[in-house]
Amino acid sequence: MSEFDFKNKRDSQRIATLDCETPEIALHSVSNIFGLTRTELIDFIKKFDLDDYIKKYGNTEDRPADIVLKSLLIQTNCNWGFSHTAWFHMTRCLPTEEFELGLKPLLEIIDDIWELLFKINPTPIERTKLDKYRELLETDSSGIYQHRIKTPSEHGPDGNLVNGLRSREDGETCIQDHYLKKAPEIIICICEHYNNLLNEYTRVTRPCIVKFETPHSKLEHLSTALYYVYERLQPEPEFDNTYNANYIGNGVPIYPDKIKKKIFS
């Protein structure tokens, strides 16, 4: 962001959660974080024209989201403050899954994944053969499986700041989402060796979004959420997943008390 004292506009005592579960919830959440009413925020958005701003001041180093944020703080003279952020983890799971142990990273659930695939395989297979196949994948340095296992940043659990960006209202896909459409990439990799196993996996599991919260209050995440609200109120919204922010777990579990809900689709 270009020079502007964002920290001076922060209310560190404000307790609020940045929550983009739906456009309406995001509007309410962002308004609350800025200490504005819903009507006041909508009024700013309707009057502020991002394209006109860029034409007037030319190209800047700021992201469009940061321009909207800075303009809101200046024009409304409001401040900002929040204490927690909601995230949305996309997965597939059995309909009976309650996440009683929270969201676990890959290395803590990989044995469970293999066990589930062993049980649902429509073509019975000897466990010793399955173990040999697993060993083969783990030693293949060129494969996706070993990359996921060996790379901490791939272990999750992860999440999106803005929920619901898997497809646009016109039906076109915004991002490739194996979790909701088919399966996580590592499961697809395992199933390639067995006929119909992937189909069976998608049959017995259901797409699920797990909402969780963390004690994070980063300005860049607020900027993204505000821009999401801004775009959703435009005649032709252009917000897509390229603007989204992500939570990267790096192998640290999300404990059960941080999970707020699960949403099956």
Backbone as numpy.savetxt, mean C-alpha at the origin, in Angstrom:
# Nx Ny Nz CAx CAy CAz Cx Cy Cz
11.39 19.19 -1.74 10.56 20.38 -1.74 11.43 21.63 -1.74
10.96 22.69 -2.41 11.72 23.93 -2.44 11.62 24.61 -1.08
12.34 25.73 -0.91 12.44 26.36 0.40 11.08 26.82 0.92
10.68 26.26 2.03 9.45 26.63 2.74 9.52 25.95 4.09
9.18 26.68 5.14 9.34 26.15 6.48 8.14 25.29 6.87
8.12 24.05 6.38 7.03 23.14 6.69 7.01 22.79 8.17
8.20 22.66 8.78 8.27 22.27 10.19 7.63 23.33 11.08
7.77 24.58 10.70 7.19 25.66 11.49 5.67 25.64 11.47
5.11 24.94 10.48 3.66 24.84 10.35 3.12 23.57 10.98
3.95 22.87 11.73 3.54 21.60 12.30 3.03 21.75 13.73
1.91 21.10 14.01 1.37 21.02 15.36 1.71 19.63 15.90
2.76 19.54 16.67 3.26 18.24 17.13 2.35 17.60 18.18
1.38 18.35 18.71 0.49 17.81 19.73 -0.79 17.21 19.14
-1.01 17.41 17.84 -2.26 16.94 17.24 -2.25 15.42 17.07
-3.26 14.77 17.60 -3.40 13.32 17.50 -4.39 13.01 16.39
-3.92 12.41 15.33 -4.78 12.09 14.20 -4.12 10.98 13.38
-4.92 10.31 12.58 -4.42 9.23 11.72 -4.60 9.60 10.27
-3.55 9.49 9.49 -3.63 9.67 8.04 -4.20 8.39 7.45
-5.39 8.47 6.88 -6.12 7.27 6.47 -6.74 7.48 5.10
-6.28 6.70 4.11 -6.78 6.81 2.74 -7.48 5.53 2.31
-8.33 5.00 3.19 -9.04 3.77 2.85 -10.00 3.97 1.68
-10.73 5.08 1.69 -11.63 5.45 0.60 -11.44 6.94 0.34
-11.90 7.46 -0.79 -11.79 8.90 -1.04 -12.46 9.74 0.04
-13.63 9.32 0.51 -14.35 10.08 1.53 -13.61 10.06 2.87
-13.10 8.89 3.25 -12.33 8.79 4.49 -11.06 9.63 4.39
-10.42 9.61 3.22 -9.21 10.41 3.01 -9.52 11.90 3.14
-10.64 12.34 2.58 -11.04 13.74 2.68 -11.23 14.15 4.13
-11.92 13.31 4.89 -12.15 13.60 6.32 -10.82 13.60 7.08
-9.97 12.60 6.82 -8.69 12.47 7.52 -7.77 13.65 7.25
-7.62 14.00 5.98 -6.71 15.09 5.61 -7.22 16.42 6.15
-8.53 16.65 6.09 -9.10 17.88 6.65 -8.76 18.00 8.13
-8.92 16.90 8.85 -8.66 16.88 10.29 -7.19 17.16 10.59
-6.31 16.59 9.79 -4.87 16.78 10.00 -4.46 18.23 9.81
-5.14 18.95 8.91 -4.83 20.36 8.68 -5.66 21.28 9.57
-6.52 20.72 10.42 -7.35 21.55 11.28 -8.41 22.32 10.50
-8.80 21.79 9.35 -9.81 22.44 8.51 -11.11 21.64 8.54
-12.18 22.28 8.19 -13.42 21.54 7.99 -13.39 20.91 6.61
-14.24 19.94 6.43 -14.34 19.29 5.12 -14.66 20.34 4.03
-15.56 21.26 4.35 -15.97 22.29 3.39 -14.82 23.22 3.05
-14.01 23.58 4.05 -12.87 24.48 3.81 -11.84 23.84 2.89
-11.58 22.55 3.07 -10.61 21.88 2.21 -11.15 21.77 0.79
-12.40 21.40 0.65 -13.00 21.29 -0.69 -12.98 22.65 -1.38
-13.25 23.72 -0.62 -13.26 25.07 -1.19 -11.88 25.44 -1.73
-10.82 25.11 -0.99 -9.46 25.37 -1.47 -9.19 24.60 -2.76
-9.54 23.31 -2.76 -9.26 22.46 -3.92 -9.98 22.96 -5.16
-11.22 23.41 -5.00 -11.99 23.89 -6.16 -11.42 25.19 -6.72
-10.81 25.99 -5.85 -10.28 27.28 -6.30 -8.84 27.18 -6.81
-8.10 26.19 -6.35 -6.69 26.08 -6.72 -6.54 25.30 -8.02
-5.85 25.89 -8.98 -5.63 25.24 -10.28 -4.14 24.95 -10.42
-3.77 23.69 -10.35 -2.36 23.28 -10.42 -1.74 23.64 -11.76
-2.48 23.45 -12.83 -1.95 23.77 -14.16 -1.64 25.26 -14.28
-2.53 26.10 -13.75 -2.29 27.54 -13.79 -1.06 27.91 -12.98
-0.88 27.25 -11.84 0.28 27.52 -10.98 1.57 27.21 -11.74
1.61 26.07 -12.40 2.81 25.66 -13.14 3.08 26.61 -14.30
2.01 27.05 -14.99 2.18 28.00 -16.09 2.73 29.33 -15.58
2.28 29.74 -14.41 2.69 31.03 -13.85 4.12 31.02 -13.36
4.50 29.94 -12.67 5.82 29.90 -12.04 6.83 29.03 -12.79
6.38 28.37 -13.85 7.29 27.54 -14.62 7.60 26.23 -13.92
8.47 25.45 -14.53 8.84 24.17 -13.93 9.63 24.40 -12.65
9.30 23.64 -11.63 10.03 23.71 -10.36 10.52 22.30 -10.02
11.33 22.22 -8.99 11.82 20.92 -8.55 10.78 20.19 -7.71
9.72 20.89 -7.34 8.68 20.29 -6.51 7.82 19.31 -7.28
7.39 18.25 -6.60 6.39 17.36 -7.16 5.05 18.10 -7.17
4.12 17.71 -8.07 2.79 18.32 -8.02 2.16 18.23 -6.64
2.37 17.10 -5.96 1.81 16.93 -4.61 2.35 17.97 -3.65
3.63 18.31 -3.76 4.24 19.28 -2.86 3.77 20.71 -3.15
3.48 20.97 -4.43 2.95 22.29 -4.80 1.58 22.50 -4.17
0.74 21.48 -4.24 -0.60 21.57 -3.64 -0.49 21.77 -2.13
0.40 21.01 -1.49 0.59 21.12 -0.04 1.04 22.52 0.35
2.06 23.02 -0.31 2.60 24.34 0.03 1.55 25.42 -0.19
0.80 25.30 -1.27 -0.23 26.30 -1.58 -1.34 26.28 -0.54
-1.72 25.09 -0.08 -2.75 24.99 0.96 -2.31 25.67 2.25
-1.08 25.41 2.67 -0.57 25.98 3.92 -0.48 27.50 3.84
-0.11 28.02 2.67 0.02 29.47 2.51 -1.35 30.14 2.41
-2.21 29.59 1.59 -3.49 30.25 1.31 -4.48 30.17 2.46
-4.44 29.06 3.22 -5.40 28.91 4.33 -4.78 29.26 5.67
-3.44 29.44 5.68 -2.71 29.75 6.92 -2.97 28.69 8.01
-3.18 27.46 7.58 -3.42 26.38 8.53 -2.07 25.75 8.94
-2.12 24.86 9.92 -0.95 24.07 10.24 -1.32 22.59 10.10
-0.35 21.72 10.34 -0.62 20.29 10.14 -0.04 19.48 11.30
-0.66 18.32 11.52 -0.14 17.45 12.56 -0.91 16.14 12.59
-0.18 15.04 12.68 -0.81 13.74 12.84 0.18 12.79 13.51
-0.34 11.71 14.06 0.49 10.83 14.87 0.65 9.42 14.30
-0.28 9.00 13.45 -0.26 7.64 12.91 -0.62 7.64 11.42
-0.23 6.56 10.75 -0.54 6.40 9.34 -1.13 5.01 9.11
-2.21 4.95 8.34 -2.83 3.68 7.98 -2.24 3.19 6.66
-2.02 1.87 6.59 -1.46 1.24 5.39 -2.36 0.07 4.98
-2.23 -0.33 3.70 -3.09 -1.38 3.17 -2.24 -2.45 2.49
-2.21 -3.61 3.13 -1.41 -4.74 2.68 -2.27 -5.66 1.83
-1.82 -5.93 0.59 -2.57 -6.77 -0.33 -2.04 -8.20 -0.29
-2.94 -9.16 -0.20 -2.52 -10.55 -0.12 -3.63 -11.46 -0.61
-3.39 -12.74 -0.55 -4.43 -13.76 -0.71 -4.30 -14.69 0.48
-5.42 -15.18 0.97 -5.36 -16.08 2.13 -6.61 -16.94 2.17
-6.60 -17.94 3.04 -7.78 -18.77 3.24 -8.88 -17.92 3.87
-10.13 -18.19 3.55 -11.25 -17.40 4.10 -11.31 -17.43 5.63
-10.70 -18.43 6.23 -10.73 -18.56 7.70 -9.62 -17.78 8.39
-8.73 -17.17 7.63 -7.58 -16.47 8.21 -8.04 -15.27 9.05
-7.57 -15.21 10.29 -7.93 -14.11 11.19 -6.74 -13.21 11.51
-5.55 -13.56 11.04 -4.32 -12.79 11.31 -4.11 -12.59 12.81
-4.37 -13.66 13.55 -4.22 -13.60 15.01 -2.78 -13.36 15.44
-1.84 -13.72 14.57 -0.42 -13.49 14.87 0.11 -12.25 14.15
-0.78 -11.49 13.55 -0.38 -10.31 12.82 0.04 -10.63 11.39
0.76 -9.70 10.78 1.33 -9.90 9.45 2.80 -10.26 9.62
3.15 -11.45 9.17 4.52 -11.91 9.37 5.34 -11.76 8.09
6.63 -11.51 8.23 7.50 -11.39 7.05 7.69 -12.73 6.36
8.21 -12.67 5.15 8.32 -13.85 4.30 9.02 -15.02 4.98
10.15 -14.77 5.61 10.92 -15.88 6.19 10.18 -16.58 7.33
9.21 -15.91 7.92 8.43 -16.52 9.00 7.21 -17.28 8.50
6.86 -17.09 7.22 5.69 -17.78 6.69 6.01 -18.72 5.52
7.27 -18.74 5.09 7.60 -19.54 3.91 7.32 -21.02 4.13
7.57 -21.54 5.33 7.26 -22.95 5.61 5.76 -23.20 5.52
4.96 -22.26 6.00 3.51 -22.39 5.93 3.02 -22.38 4.48
3.67 -21.58 3.65 3.30 -21.53 2.22 3.53 -22.89 1.58
4.69 -23.47 1.80 5.00 -24.78 1.23 4.02 -25.84 1.75
3.70 -25.77 3.02 2.80 -26.76 3.62 1.40 -26.65 3.01
0.92 -25.44 2.81 -0.39 -25.25 2.19 -0.42 -25.78 0.77
0.62 -25.47 0.01 0.66 -25.94 -1.38 0.76 -27.46 -1.46
1.46 -28.04 -0.50 1.56 -29.50 -0.44 0.18 -30.12 -0.20
-0.60 -29.50 0.69 -1.90 -30.06 1.05 -2.94 -29.90 -0.06
-2.90 -28.80 -0.80 -3.95 -28.55 -1.78 -3.59 -29.03 -3.18
-2.37 -29.52 -3.38 -1.95 -29.98 -4.71 -2.94 -31.02 -5.22
-3.62 -30.75 -6.35 -4.61 -31.71 -6.87 -3.99 -33.04 -7.31
-2.68 -33.02 -7.57 -1.96 -34.25 -7.92 -1.04 -34.60 -6.76
-1.36 -35.62 -5.97 -0.55 -35.96 -4.79 0.93 -36.09 -5.14
1.78 -35.61 -4.26 3.21 -35.67 -4.49 3.90 -36.10 -3.20
4.97 -36.86 -3.35 5.72 -37.29 -2.18 6.43 -36.09 -1.56
6.43 -36.02 -0.24 7.04 -34.89 0.44 8.53 -34.79 0.15
9.19 -35.93 0.01 10.63 -35.90 -0.27 10.92 -35.23 -1.61
10.04 -35.45 -2.58 10.22 -34.81 -3.89 9.97 -33.31 -3.80
8.99 -32.95 -2.99 8.71 -31.53 -2.81 9.88 -30.84 -2.11
10.47 -31.50 -1.14 11.61 -30.94 -0.43 12.80 -30.74 -1.37
12.99 -31.70 -2.29 14.09 -31.57 -3.26 13.84 -30.40 -4.21
12.57 -30.22 -4.58 12.24 -29.11 -5.47 12.47 -27.77 -4.75
12.12 -27.72 -3.48 12.36 -26.51 -2.69 13.85 -26.21 -2.59
14.64 -27.23 -2.37 16.10 -27.06 -2.30 16.64 -26.54 -3.62
16.08 -27.04 -4.72 16.51 -26.58 -6.05 16.23 -25.08 -6.22
15.05 -24.64 -5.82 14.71 -23.23 -5.93 15.60 -22.36 -5.04
15.90 -22.86 -3.86 16.70 -22.09 -2.92 18.15 -21.94 -3.36
18.62 -22.84 -4.21 20.01 -22.80 -4.67 20.17 -22.21 -6.07
19.06 -21.86 -6.70 19.10 -21.28 -8.04 19.32 -19.77 -7.92
20.54 -19.35 -8.10 20.90 -17.94 -7.90 20.28 -17.02 -8.94
19.80 -17.56 -10.03 19.21 -16.73 -11.09 17.69 -16.64 -10.97
17.13 -17.34 -10.01 15.67 -17.41 -9.92 15.04 -16.37 -9.02
13.76 -16.13 -9.23 13.00 -15.19 -8.42 12.92 -15.65 -6.98
12.75 -16.95 -6.78 12.55 -17.48 -5.43 13.74 -17.14 -4.53
14.95 -17.46 -4.99 16.12 -17.18 -4.15 16.29 -15.69 -3.92
16.00 -14.89 -4.95 16.11 -13.44 -4.80 15.21 -12.95 -3.68
13.98 -13.44 -3.66 13.03 -13.02 -2.62 13.50 -13.47 -1.23
14.00 -14.68 -1.15 14.43 -15.22 0.14 15.67 -14.52 0.66
16.57 -14.15 -0.24 17.86 -13.58 0.16 17.84 -12.06 0.32
16.77 -11.39 -0.11 16.75 -9.92 -0.11 15.83 -9.40 0.99
16.39 -8.83 2.06 15.57 -8.37 3.19 14.46 -7.39 2.81
14.73 -6.51 1.84 13.72 -5.52 1.45 12.52 -6.17 0.77
12.65 -7.45 0.38 11.56 -8.17 -0.26 10.75 -8.99 0.75
11.14 -8.96 2.01 10.51 -9.84 2.99 9.20 -9.29 3.55
8.95 -8.00 3.38 7.71 -7.43 3.88 7.64 -7.46 5.40
6.43 -7.34 5.95 5.19 -7.03 5.23 5.20 -5.59 4.71
4.50 -5.38 3.59 4.47 -4.06 3.00 3.03 -3.56 2.92
2.88 -2.34 2.45 1.54 -1.77 2.34 1.54 -0.51 1.51
0.38 -0.15 0.99 0.19 1.08 0.23 -0.47 2.13 1.10
-0.09 3.37 0.91 -0.72 4.46 1.64 -2.16 4.66 1.17
-2.34 4.70 -0.15 -3.68 4.90 -0.72 -4.25 3.55 -1.13
-5.35 3.19 -0.55 -6.02 1.93 -0.87 -6.83 2.07 -2.16
-7.03 0.95 -2.83 -7.96 0.95 -3.96 -7.41 1.42 -5.27
-6.07 1.31 -5.47 -5.49 1.77 -6.72 -5.17 0.62 -7.67
-5.79 -0.52 -7.43 -5.47 -1.65 -8.30 -6.10 -1.51 -9.67
-7.23 -0.81 -9.77 -7.83 -0.60 -11.08 -8.59 0.72 -11.08
-8.69 1.32 -12.26 -9.41 2.57 -12.37 -10.89 2.27 -12.56
-11.72 3.30 -12.45 -13.15 3.10 -12.58 -13.54 2.64 -13.99
-12.69 2.97 -14.98 -13.01 2.55 -16.35 -12.59 1.11 -16.61
-12.05 0.45 -15.59 -11.72 -0.97 -15.73 -10.30 -1.24 -16.16
-9.55 -0.20 -16.57 -8.18 -0.43 -16.99 -7.28 -0.65 -15.77
-6.30 -1.54 -15.93 -5.40 -1.85 -14.82 -4.38 -0.75 -14.64
-4.22 -0.28 -13.39 -3.20 0.73 -13.09 -1.88 0.08 -12.75
-1.91 -1.01 -12.00 -0.69 -1.73 -11.66 -0.97 -3.22 -11.75
0.08 -3.99 -11.99 -0.06 -5.44 -11.99 -0.14 -5.90 -10.55
-1.21 -6.55 -10.21 -1.41 -6.95 -8.82 -1.67 -8.44 -8.73
-0.60 -9.21 -8.57 -0.74 -10.67 -8.50 -1.49 -11.10 -7.25
-1.41 -10.29 -6.20 -2.04 -10.69 -4.95 -3.54 -10.80 -5.10
-4.15 -9.81 -5.77 -5.59 -9.81 -5.87 -6.09 -10.51 -7.13
-5.31 -10.51 -8.19 -5.77 -11.13 -9.43 -5.42 -12.59 -9.51
-4.23 -12.94 -9.04 -3.80 -14.32 -9.21 -3.15 -14.86 -7.95
-1.92 -14.45 -7.69 -1.21 -14.94 -6.50 0.07 -14.13 -6.32
0.64 -14.12 -5.11 1.95 -13.50 -4.92 2.99 -14.13 -5.84
3.95 -13.35 -6.24 4.94 -13.79 -7.23 5.68 -15.05 -6.79
6.00 -15.14 -5.49 6.77 -16.29 -5.03 5.95 -17.58 -5.12
4.64 -17.47 -4.95 3.76 -18.64 -5.07 3.64 -19.05 -6.54
3.55 -18.08 -7.41 3.53 -18.39 -8.85 4.79 -19.14 -9.24
5.92 -18.69 -8.69 7.21 -19.34 -8.97 7.19 -20.79 -8.52
6.71 -21.06 -7.34 6.66 -22.44 -6.82 5.73 -23.30 -7.66
4.60 -22.75 -8.04 3.56 -23.52 -8.73 3.88 -23.85 -10.18
4.87 -23.17 -10.74 5.20 -23.40 -12.16 5.55 -24.86 -12.44
6.03 -25.55 -11.44 6.49 -26.93 -11.62 5.36 -27.95 -11.58
4.16 -27.51 -11.16 3.06 -28.45 -10.96 1.81 -28.00 -11.71
1.25 -28.93 -12.49 0.04 -28.63 -13.25 -1.14 -28.35 -12.32
-1.85 -27.28 -12.63 -3.10 -26.93 -11.94 -2.95 -26.52 -10.48
-1.73 -26.47 -9.95 -1.58 -26.10 -8.54 -1.93 -24.62 -8.33
-1.52 -23.77 -9.27 -1.83 -22.35 -9.12 -3.34 -22.12 -9.18
-4.01 -22.83 -10.10 -5.47 -22.70 -10.19 -6.14 -23.14 -8.89
-5.62 -24.19 -8.28 -6.18 -24.68 -7.03 -5.94 -23.67 -5.91
-4.76 -23.07 -5.93 -4.45 -22.06 -4.91 -5.42 -20.88 -5.00
-5.66 -20.38 -6.21 -6.58 -19.25 -6.36 -8.02 -19.66 -6.07
-8.32 -20.94 -6.20 -9.67 -21.41 -5.90 -9.94 -21.43 -4.39
-8.96 -21.86 -3.60 -9.19 -22.04 -2.17 -8.87 -20.78 -1.35
-8.18 -19.82 -1.96 -7.86 -18.58 -1.25 -8.71 -17.44 -1.79
-8.72 -16.34 -1.05 -9.48 -15.16 -1.48 -8.60 -13.91 -1.40
-8.81 -12.98 -2.32 -8.08 -11.71 -2.22 -8.46 -11.00 -0.93
-7.47 -10.41 -0.28 -7.72 -9.75 1.00 -6.81 -8.54 1.16
-7.36 -7.46 1.67 -6.58 -6.29 2.03 -6.59 -6.17 3.54
-5.42 -6.08 4.13 -5.29 -5.95 5.59 -4.87 -4.52 5.90
-5.71 -3.84 6.68 -5.43 -2.46 7.07 -4.69 -2.47 8.41
-3.55 -1.79 8.45 -2.80 -1.68 9.70 -2.28 -0.26 9.89
-1.93 0.08 11.11 -1.43 1.42 11.41 -0.04 1.37 12.01
0.74 2.40 11.73 2.07 2.54 12.32 2.21 3.96 12.87
3.07 4.16 13.86 3.26 5.50 14.43 4.19 6.35 13.58
3.79 6.57 12.33 4.57 7.39 11.42 3.78 8.65 11.08
4.48 9.75 10.91 3.82 11.02 10.54 4.73 11.83 9.63
5.02 11.26 8.48 5.94 11.91 7.54 5.19 12.90 6.64
5.82 14.05 6.44 5.22 15.09 5.61 5.01 14.61 4.18
5.93 13.81 3.66 5.80 13.34 2.28 4.56 12.46 2.10
4.18 11.72 3.16 2.97 10.89 3.08 1.71 11.76 3.12
1.74 12.81 3.94 0.62 13.75 3.98 0.46 14.45 2.63
1.58 14.81 2.04 1.56 15.45 0.73 0.91 14.54 -0.31
1.25 13.26 -0.28 0.67 12.29 -1.21 -0.84 12.16 -0.98
-1.25 12.07 0.28 -2.67 11.92 0.60 -3.47 13.15 0.16
-2.92 14.34 0.40 -3.59 15.56 -0.02 -3.74 15.60 -1.54
-2.69 15.20 -2.24 -2.75 15.18 -3.71 -3.79 14.18 -4.20
-3.89 13.06 -3.52 -4.92 12.06 -3.85 -6.31 12.68 -3.71
-6.57 13.37 -2.60 -7.86 14.03 -2.39 -8.09 15.10 -3.46
-7.03 15.87 -3.74 -7.12 16.93 -4.76 -7.53 16.34 -6.11
-6.85 15.29 -6.53 -7.14 14.69 -7.84 -8.52 14.04 -7.88
-8.93 13.41 -6.79 -10.24 12.75 -6.77 -11.38 13.75 -6.94
-11.13 15.02 -6.62 -12.16 16.05 -6.75 -12.09 16.79 -8.08
-11.16 16.37 -8.95 -11.06 16.98 -10.27 -12.04 16.30 -11.23
-12.46 17.01 -12.29 -13.38 16.41 -13.28 -12.81 15.14 -13.92
-11.49 15.13 -14.14 -10.84 13.95 -14.72 -9.64 13.58 -13.84
-9.87 12.80 -12.79 -8.78 12.44 -11.86 -7.65 11.72 -12.58
-6.41 12.10 -12.24 -5.24 11.48 -12.86 -4.36 10.75 -11.86
-4.78 10.71 -10.60 -3.95 10.04 -9.59 -3.92 8.54 -9.85
-2.72 7.97 -9.99 -2.59 6.53 -10.13 -1.47 6.05 -9.23
-1.09 4.79 -9.35 -0.16 4.21 -8.38 1.25 4.80 -8.43
1.57 5.54 -9.49 2.90 6.15 -9.55 3.07 7.21 -8.47
1.94 7.72 -7.95 2.01 8.73 -6.90 1.92 8.11 -5.51
1.62 6.84 -5.42 1.38 6.23 -4.12 2.66 6.15 -3.30
2.47 6.06 -1.98 3.59 5.86 -1.06 3.48 4.46 -0.48
4.60 3.91 -0.07 4.62 2.52 0.38 5.28 2.37 1.74
4.78 1.40 2.48 5.42 0.98 3.72 6.24 -0.27 3.41
7.52 -0.28 3.77 8.40 -1.42 3.55 8.79 -1.99 4.90
8.38 -3.22 5.19 8.58 -3.80 6.51 9.99 -4.26 6.80
10.75 -4.61 5.73 12.13 -5.09 5.90 12.25 -6.23 6.90
11.26 -7.14 6.89 11.35 -8.33 7.73 10.86 -8.16 9.16
10.30 -6.99 9.48 9.78 -6.75 10.84 8.27 -7.00 10.83
7.76 -7.86 11.72 6.33 -8.19 11.70 5.44 -6.99 12.04
4.19 -7.05 11.58 3.15 -6.14 12.03 2.35 -6.91 13.07
2.40 -6.46 14.31 1.78 -7.21 15.40 0.26 -7.04 15.39
-0.45 -8.00 15.98 -1.92 -8.01 15.91 -2.59 -6.72 16.36
-2.05 -6.05 17.36 -2.69 -4.83 17.87 -2.61 -3.67 16.88
-1.78 -3.81 15.84 -1.66 -2.76 14.82 -2.63 -2.98 13.67
-3.23 -4.18 13.60 -4.17 -4.49 12.51 -5.56 -3.96 12.87
-6.13 -3.19 11.96 -7.42 -2.55 12.21 -8.59 -3.29 11.56
-8.36 -3.87 10.43 -9.44 -4.64 9.78 -8.88 -5.46 8.63
-9.65 -6.45 8.19 -9.33 -7.17 6.96 -10.53 -7.03 6.03
-10.23 -6.86 4.74 -11.27 -6.60 3.74 -11.14 -7.66 2.65
-12.07 -8.61 2.63 -12.06 -9.61 1.58 -12.79 -9.08 0.36
-12.29 -9.45 -0.82 -12.98 -9.01 -2.05 -13.29 -10.23 -2.91
